[in-house]
């Protein structure tokens, strides 16, 4: 059974760290100078962060991204499971839901994440 791309990629995530991954100049997300990386031959590529379905794998995420954004080639997909935080509401302790995050690296060109989402 095949799912639609909208069932796999749920929404884009816009954080300070994810916005620095989109930059070509300055520093990368690890704080390293991109000029120093270019001197060593490492090319900087834009990375996009999305919330994805918890049961989606990397191959499904890659195919969903490439079908949502026509003409874009994905070079790598990194995924991580984010645990839900405990939250207090008076005396009772609740829990936010667990979710899955995917960092997608694109070969070339910029993409507007709101366009496909």
N, C-alpha and C positions, 0 to 999 in steps of 0.2 A: 504494500500500500504506500503510495507516494503522497507526501504532504506538500502543500503550497509553500512558497518562500515566506509568506507572511506568517505562517504557523511556526516556522523555524526561527526567523529573525524577528524578534518582537518589537524592539525599539532601540534607537541609538542612545548612547550614553555620552553626555557632555560634562566632563569634569576638567579641572585644571590640568591634571596629568594627561588626560586623553587629548586635550587641545595642544599640548606641547609635542605630542607625537606626530601631529600633522605638519609641523613646521619643518622647512628645509634648512633654515639657518639657525644659529644660536646653539643650544644644547639639545641633546636628545632626552628621552624620559629618564635615563640613568644619570643625567647631569654631566655627561661627557661632551666636550666641545666637538661639534660636527666638523669643524675645519681639520682637527687632528685625525678624525676618522677618515675624512676624504683623502688626506695625505697618505694614509695606509692603504687606500684603495677600497674602503668600505663605502658603498653608496647608500645614501639615506632615502628611504621610501616612506610615503605617508601610511599611517596605521589608523584604522578606524575601530572604535569600540562599540559593541552592541550587546544588549541583553538578548539571550537566545533561549530556546526551549530547553528545559533541563535534561531531556533525553536525546537531544540532537548530538550527532557526532561531527567530527571535523569535515568529513567528506560532504555531509548534508549541508553544513554551514557554507562551505566553499561553493557548492552548486547553487544554493539559494542566493548568495551574494552576487554571483556572476549572472544569474537570471534576472535579479532585480535591477542591476546596473549593467546594462548591455555594453559590451565592448571593453569591460574591465577584466584584467587577468589577475587572479589572486596568487601571490607567491607563498604566503604562509598563513596558517590559522592557529592561534593559541587559545586554549580554553581554560577556564578555571571555575570551580564551584565556590560560590560565596555563601558562607553560612549565615542564617538569619540571626539577628541580634535579639537578646532578651530585653524586653521593655516592661516597666512596671506601670500598672494602672491602679493606684491606691495600694491595697494590700496584695492584690493578685499580680502574678507575673505572667505576662504573655510572651509571645515570640513572633517576630517577623518571619515571613517565609524565606526558605532557601531559594537561591536563583543561580543561574549560570551566565558567565560573561565570556565573550569571544573578542579577541583582538585580531583584526584582519589586516594583513599587509598587502597593498596593491602594487603591481609592477610599475605602472607609470600613470601619471595624470592624477588630477584631483577629482573627487566625487562629492556631491552634496548629499550627506546622509539623510537629510529630511526629504529629499526628492523621492527616494525609494521607500521610505518608511511610512 
